[in-house]
Amino acid sequence: MSSESLEGIDVLVWLAEPLLRAGVQATLRDAEDLRIVDSPQLANGRQAHVVVTDWASGLQFAQHGSCTGAPSLDSHARILVVSSQAREHTVASALQMGVHGLVLASCTAAELLEAIQVLAQGRSYVCAEVAQRMASSPWDQLTAREDQVLQLLARGLCNKTIGRQLGIAVGTVKTHVKGIMAKLEATSRTEAASIAAEKGIVGVPEFRNRRASWLPPDLLGSMDRAAAMSGMQAT
């Protein structure tokens, strides 16, 4: 990628983690003709073209045009999220909400610069690893009703309770559960909930509550500690 292709791009780095923010800023300073700015609003009426931010801030920017402690973005500013991990369904939802791109925190400097360039040109960018998972993910094959059933299933509710909450017959719930398990390639309700949580189809806290009901406390704690360590290593 030539430095010339990046000419004129003003980038605001708004990352909550100090080390990640410093690393991104250091990387971008090495790119010629790419300017790091301190505010979305620049002199002479100019606006930052791309905002490199974290997941939570990116969603706030996308939904409200601003985030806690930050000035409001111009409607034309492009939002690039840097995340240590990303689930397919969550990324798809974020793109629908107005986030324009995502790269993993483990990406190379070249990929970060490419993502910024793509966004500055008015296009969207999702890193290859996540894009491939999204392309093969079954989440978008679920019907709206199957998604509703899955959300309740992941909370550990039985078919009768799910049917009562959704106003449908138990037999209909069973049919939806079978369809969900087939699409997720799961052999049990618990495995379906686990796969859905891993892919971001259901909220992780919901599934953790479900796990707590059938795992011994000592084993659950060990699994959570292992997950936390894994997340720290991934970051």
Residue pairs with C-beta under 8 A, 6 or more apart in sequence:
1 110
1 113
1 114
1 117
3 31
3 32
3 33
3 34
4 33
5 117
6 31
6 32
6 33
6 34
6 113
6 116
6 117
6 120
7 33
7 34
8 33
8 49
9 33
9 34
9 35
9 49
9 50
9 116
9 117
9 120
10 35
10 37
10 42
10 46
10 47
10 48
10 49
10 50
11 28
11 34
11 35
11 36
11 37
11 48
11 49
11 50
11 51
11 52
11 116
12 36
12 37
12 38
12 39
12 40
12 48
12 50
12 51
12 52
12 77
13 21
13 24
13 25
13 28
13 36
13 51
13 52
13 53
14 51
14 52
14 53
14 54
14 57
14 67
14 70
15 21
15 24
15 52
15 53
15 54
15 57
15 82
16 54
16 56
16 57
17 54
20 54
20 82
20 105
24 52
24 82
24 112
25 36
27 109
27 112
27 113
28 34
28 36
28 52
28 112
28 113
28 116
29 36
30 109
31 113
34 113
34 116
37 48
39 48
39 71
40 47
40 48
40 51
40 70
40 71
40 72
40 73
40 74
40 77
41 47
41 48
41 71
41 74
42 48
47 73
47 74
47 76
47 77
48 73
48 74
48 77
49 76
49 77
49 78
49 119
49 120
50 77
50 78
50 79
50 80
50 116
50 119
50 120
51 58
51 61
51 73
51 77
51 78
51 79
51 80
52 80
52 82
52 112
52 116
53 61
53 67
53 79
53 80
53 81
53 82
54 81
54 82
54 83
55 81
55 83
55 94
56 67
57 67
57 68
57 70
58 79
58 80
58 81
58 94
58 99
59 94
59 97
59 99
60 66
60 67
60 68
61 67
61 70
61 73
61 77
61 79
61 98
61 99
62 79
62 94
62 97
62 98
62 99
63 97
63 98
65 72
65 73
65 75
66 72
66 73
73 79
78 100
78 101
78 119
78 120
78 122
79 98
79 99
79 100
79 101
79 119
80 100
80 101
80 102
80 103
80 115
80 116
80 119
80 125
81 94
81 99
81 101
81 102
81 103
82 102
82 103
82 104
82 105
82 107
82 112
83 102
83 103
83 104
83 105
84 104
84 105
84 106
84 231
84 234
84 235
85 104
85 231
85 234
86 102
86 104
86 130
87 198
87 199
87 200
88 130
88 133
88 134
88 137
88 139
88 199
88 200
89 137
89 139
89 199
89 200
89 201
90 200
91 102
91 126
91 130
91 134
91 200
92 134
92 139
92 140
93 200
94 102
95 124
95 126
100 119
100 124
100 125
101 115
101 118
101 119
101 124
101 125
101 126
102 125
102 126
102 127
102 130
103 111
103 112
103 115
103 125
103 127
104 127
104 129
104 130
105 235
106 234
107 115
107 127
111 127
114 125
115 125
115 127
118 124
118 125
119 125
126 134
133 199
137 199
138 183
138 184
138 185
139 196
139 199
139 200
139 201
141 183
142 150
142 180
142 183
142 201
143 179
145 166
145 168
145 176
146 176
146 179
146 180
146 183
147 201
148 166
149 162
149 166
149 173
149 176
149 177
149 180
150 180
150 192
150 193
150 196
150 201
150 202
151 202
151 206
152 161
152 162
152 165
152 166
153 162
153 177
153 180
153 189
153 192
153 193
154 193
154 196
154 197
154 202
154 203
154 206
154 207
154 210
155 206
155 209
155 210
156 209
156 210
156 213
157 165
159 170
159 173
159 174
159 177
160 170
160 173
162 173
163 169
163 170
163 172
163 173
166 173
177 189
177 192
180 186
180 192
181 187
181 188
181 189
181 191
181 192
184 191
184 192
184 195
184 196
185 195
186 192
186 194
186 195
190 210
190 214
193 202
193 207
193 210
194 207
195 201
196 202
196 207
197 203
197 204
197 206
197 207
208 224
211 220
211 223
212 220
215 223
